Amino acid sequence: MKFGAVAFLVLAGVNNAGAFVGSSKKAFGRSSSSVLSEKIAEELDLPCEDECALDCFPNMPPSVHPGVVTGQAQVDLLNHAKENGYAIPAVNCVSSSGINACLEAARKNDAPIIIQFSSGGSQFYGGKGLDNKNYRAAIAGAVSGAFHVRTMAEQYGVPVILHTDHCAKKLLPWVDGLIAASERYYEQHGEPLFSSHMIDLSEEPLEENLEICADYLARMSKIGMLLEMELGITGGEEDGVNNEDVPEEDLYSKPEEIYEVYKTLHPVSPMYTIAAAFGNVHGVYSPGNVRLEPDILDRGQDYISDKLGSDAPQDKKPVKFVFHGGSGSSTEDIQRAIGYGVIKMNIDTDTQWSYWEGIKDFENKYHDYLQGQIGNPEGPEKPNKKYYDPRECMRAAEVNTVKRLEAAFADLKCQNILGLGQVEEAQNVLGPRRGGLPV
């Protein structure tokens, strides 16, 4: 089945979720014996060389492969992170350019990465000119982004967890549409379109939060999808959600609450992570305005381990945690949190700035060439097309974002993980018509 037909079937599934009947398949992704779980490159007969052609990585569990990982491969990847003391950066993307920068950074750092979409980012990916009634644009935009990630992650030769970020109660129809798309995709390919989704009901009563999350986990885990849930509130402002004035006590989760999550979700499926609050704040603020307490995570692990007694895991870390509001955090706090079971850290504000800073610096460097289509310091008749070609400023933004992400990979101890070695310089310098850039 070719790509266009697959996309049609997935989007058809969004409006026909009832057509899906729970499958009895137990294997997910590449580990499945289904012919339908072949690589996108194989399905579309795309060139697939070097890292793209690998079935697994030298230093990773054999289930972890280039491209989007789901099901057991995703579980094995997250377990590998926990067991080896690193966390994977999770970057919010709003364009194919941002996605490509993430993939380039992952390969440069020889590491996995998590690419995620918010509801607003998904809508933007679909185009602001498209009506978003019933989350139409946000659903279609996220699906479109998912196909881009699936196609290009294989080409870059890195494993990617494809995720969606905060979904409050009012946004559940958005995620419902995406899960329906994954269920349809699963019927055709033996794995879901997305790897995981976040359900953020932290502003709801704990009992309601857990009840709804358990229902979603039961549905998602049937097709090899992971659920991320939020416990406690992440402060600051993100994607139009403002939590700058929430009571301070809501920014810190209690061990008893973390145990309630474990006790409710674990019997349903182990395919979940917890974004517990330990003072996290979205955005970047002046020093002293944010008080992180990663020890909360350690106390949560100890509390659950004590409750489990002899059934506790050997490492005494029964829970996989997610670090929200990672931008602007100190390396010390980040690495302490990793030691307490954090396997994923969200980055958005810092990469928003790095992308903009790349454009800003490009404009500053070539300012006098960007004031009109004709006329620059070299002469009044000189054309400026090669400077205002949008590829130029966008590539400058990508390069600066790759540089910022390299620092994030280092902070998260997530470098030289896959065993691929140093990446060779891309051969795209033969001029604009052959992939090079004008300037």
N, C-alpha and C positions, 0 to 999 in steps of 0.2 A: 504494500500500500504506500503510495507516494505521499510527500509532505502535504500538498494541498488538500488531498482527501482526508489525511489525518487531522489537519486543522479544522476542516469542516465538521468532522465527526465529533471532535472535542467541543467545539462551540455549540453544536446541536445538543450535546449532552447537558450544557448549562441550562437549557430551557426544557430539558426532558429528563431530569434527574430520576424520576420514577421508573424510567426504562431500565435503570441499573438493578441487577439482582446480585446480591452478595455472592462472590465467587468462593469456591472451596480451595482455590490455589493457595499453597503455603509458601512457595518460593517467590521471591521478589527480585525484580531487576535482572542483572546479568547472570545471577545465580540460577534463574529460572531456566528450565529446559525449553521454554516456549521460543519458537523461531521469531515471534513477534517482538522480542526484547533485544533485537540487534541494534547496533549503533546507528545513530542518525546518518553517519557517513556511509554506512553500508546500505541503509534504506534508500538513500538519495544518490548513491554512487558518486559521493564527493571524494576528492583526494584525501587520503588519510595516511600520513607518513610520520616517521619518527615517533614522538611521544603519543601521538594520536592513535597509532597502530598497536599500542601496548594493551594487553588485557589486564594487567595489574602493575604495581610498582615494586621496586626492589625492597623497600623498607616498610611496606604496609601490609595489612592482612590481604590475602588473595582476592577477597570479594571487592575490594576498593579499586576502582578503575577510572580512567580518564572520562570526564563527562559528569552529568548529574547522577548522584548516588541516592538511592532510596532503599527502603526496606532494610535487610540485613547488612548491606554494604554501608548504609548510613550509621546503623548501630555500631558496626565494627569500627568505623572511622571515629565516632565519638568516644567509644571505649578506648581506642588507641590514644586519643588525646588525653583522656583522664589518667590512663595508666602511665603515660610518658611525660606528664607534667607540662602540657602546653594547652593553649586555647586557640580557637579558630576565629579570625576576624570576620564579622558579619557586617557587610556594607550595604546601606540603602542606596538603590540606584533608581534614576528617573529617565535614563536614556540608554541607547545602545552604546554610545560613547563611554558613559560611565561604567557599563558592564565590561566593555573591552579593557578599560584601564584596570579593573579588578582582576580580570583574567591574566593580563600581562604581569601585574604585580605578583600574583600567585605563582606563576611560572618562574619569574625572576627570583623569588624567594624559595622555590622548590617546596611548595606547601599547598595544602587544601585551602579553600575559601568558602564562605557562605555569602551568597548574593540574595538580597531580599528586597521586596517591594512593600511600601505602605499603601494604604488605600488611595491617598492623594497622589503618591508617586505612580501608582498604577493608572489612575485617571490621566495623569499628564502623559504617560507613555502612550496611551490610546489617543491623545490629542485633545486639547482644551476646546476645540471646535465641535467635539462630539458630545451630545447630550448625555448626562449621567443619571437620568431617571432610572430608578431601580438598579443603580450601580452598573448600568450597561457599559459605560466607558471604562470604569475601573476593572470590571471583569475581563472585558476584551483586551484592555491594555496589559493586564497581568499575564493573560494567556499568550499574547504576542511576545512579551518579554521573556516568558518561559521558553518559547520555541527558539528565540535568539540565543538564550543561555545554553539550551541543549545542543544547538548546532555548533556554537563557538567554543564551548568548554572542551569538547572533544578535540578540536583543532589545536587549542593551546596545551592540551595534554595534562590537565589538572583535574582532580576531583572537586566537585562543587555540590554543596547542599543548597537547593533552591527553596527559598523560604518566603513567607509573607510576615510582615511586622504587625504591630499592635492592631488588634481588631476588637474594639469595644462592642458592647451589646447592640448598639444601634447599627453597627457595621456588619453584623452577622450575615445578612443577605449577600454581602460581597464575598465572604469566605464560603458560604453555601454554594455560590455559583462556581467558585474555583474547585471545591471538593467534587462537585458534580462533573466538572471537566476532567478531573483526575480519575474519577471512577470510569468515565467513558474511555479515557486514554488507557486505563488499566485493562479494559476489555480487549483493546486492540494490541497492546504491547506487553502485558504481564507486569507492568509497574505503573505507578501514578505519574502524572505530569509534574507535579510539585513533590518535593521531598517532605515538607513540613509546613505547618501554619501555626501562628500564634493567636491564641484567644485571650484577650486582656479584659477580664471582668473584675479587676482589682477594685473598682469603685462600687461593685455590688456586694451584698452580704456574703460572707465566706461560704455559707451553706449553698447559696445559689451559684456562686462561682464554681464550686466543686461539682455540683450536680450537672451543670451545663457542660463543663469540661469533660466529665466522665462520659457523657453522651457522645460528644464529639470524638473523644479518644476511641470509643468502641467502634464508631463508624470509620474513622481514619485508619486505625491499625489493621483493619481487615484487608486493606490494599497496600500496606507497608508504609504508611505515612506516620510521621511523628508529630506530636502536639507539644507546643510550648505554652505554658500557662504563667500568668503573673500573679504574684502574691505580695500585697502591699503596693504602694503607689510610687512610681518614678516621678520625681519632681521636675520642675522646669517646664519648657514648652517644646512640643514636637508635632509637626504636621497638623497644626491647628488645634491641638489639644493642650490646654494651659493648666498645669498643676503647680503653678508657682506659689499659690496661697494655701495649699493643703496643710492640715495640722502636721507638725513635725513627727509625731508618733506614728503617723501613717507611712512614713518613709523608711520604717524599720520593721522587718518581719520578726515574729516570735518563733522560737523553736517548736512550740506546741502547734502553731499554725502550719509550719513546714511538715510536721509529722501528719497532720490531718490530710494534707495533699497526698503524701506518700500512701497513707492508709486507704484513701479513696481511689486513687488512680492505679496504684500498682497491681491490684487484683484484676483490673480491666486489661492492662497491657503495660509492659515496662517501657514502651516507646513514648516517653514524655520527658520534658525538662522543666525546671522551675526557675522563673525569673523572680527570685526572692529579693525584697527590698532591703538594702543596707545603707541607705542614705543616697542612693543613686539620683542623679539629676541630668535631664536632657539639656544639652547646650554647654557652653563654656562660660564660667563665671570667675570673678576675681578670687585669688587665693583667700582662704578663710571662710568663704561663703558656702562651701560644701563640706560636710563632715561624713566621710565614708567610714563604715565600721565593718570591714570584711570578716571580723571575728564572729559576726552573727551567723555566717554560713558554717563556720567550724562548730559552733554550738548546736546548730541544727543537725549537722551530721552526727555529732556525739549523742544528741537526744534520741534520734531515730535508731542509732546503733544500740543504745542501751535498751530501747523498747524491743528490738529484734533479738537481743541476747545472742545465743549461739547461731542464730540464722543471719546475723549481720555479715556483710562481706568482709573479706580479709583486710581490705584497706580501710575499713570503717568509714567508707564514703558511699552510702547507699543511694545518694541523690546526685544527679548531674545538674549543676547550676548554670544560669545565664547571667551575664553582667550587662545590664542596660546602662545607658548614659556613660559610655566609656570615653567619649571625647573629653580631653582636658584632664583626665585622671593621671595621678602620679604612677610611675613605673612600680614603685614599692607597693602601692595599694593593688595594682593590677596583678602583680605576681604573688602577693599574699592570697588574693582571691583564687587564683589558679591552684594554689596549694590546698585550698579548701574545697575543690571540686568544680570550679568554673571551667567549662569547656567551650564557651562561646562568648565573645564580647561584641556588642553592637557599636558601630562607628558610623556617624552620620554628619554631625556638625563639623568635625575636622575635615572630612572629605568634601563637604560643601564648600568650605573655605579654600581648600587646596585647589579645587577645580576653578573657582572664581579667581584665585590668586594667579593661577597660570594664565588666564585670559588678561587679567589686569597687567601683569608683567609684560606680556606680549604687546599689549597696546602701548605701554610706556616705552618699550624698546623701539617700536616702529610707528610712534605717534604721528610723525610728520608724513608718513606714507599712507595714513588711514583717514585723511581729512577730505578726500574726494577721490573720484574715480581716476582723474588725471591731474598730474602736477605734484611734484615732491622735490626734496632738496637736490635731486639730480637734474631737474629741469622742469619747466612748466608744461611740457608736452609728454612727459614720461607717464606711462600708465601704472596704476597701482593694483591691478587685478590680482597679482600673485600674493599681495599682502592681505587684501580683504577676503580672499578665498576662505570660506568658513572652516575649511579643514585645518588651516594654519592655527587659528586661535583655539580651536577644539583640541588639536594635537598638543598644543602647549598646556592646555588644561589637563589632558590625560597624563602627560609626562610629569607634571607637578603632583598629580594625585598618586601616581605610582611611587614617587619619592616619599610622599607622606605615608602611604601604606607600608612601605619598607620599614619605617620606624614602628608602625603598629605590629607588624609581624615580629620584629625584634622584641618589643615589649611583652608580647604574648608567648615568647619562646617558641615561635612557630616558623622556624627557618630550617632548611635542609632536612625536611621531614620525609619527603617522598623517595629520595635516593636517586634523583635524575641528574644531579650535578648542575653545573653552570649552563645557562641557556645561551645558545649562539645568537649573534646579532642578526636581526631580521634582514633579509635581502630584499629591500624595497626602495632602492636608491637609483632606479633607472629613469627617473623623470615622472612628472605628474600622470601621464597616460599609462604608466606601468607601475603605479603604486607609490612613487616617491612624492615628495611635497615640493611646491614651487620655491620656497625660501630655504 
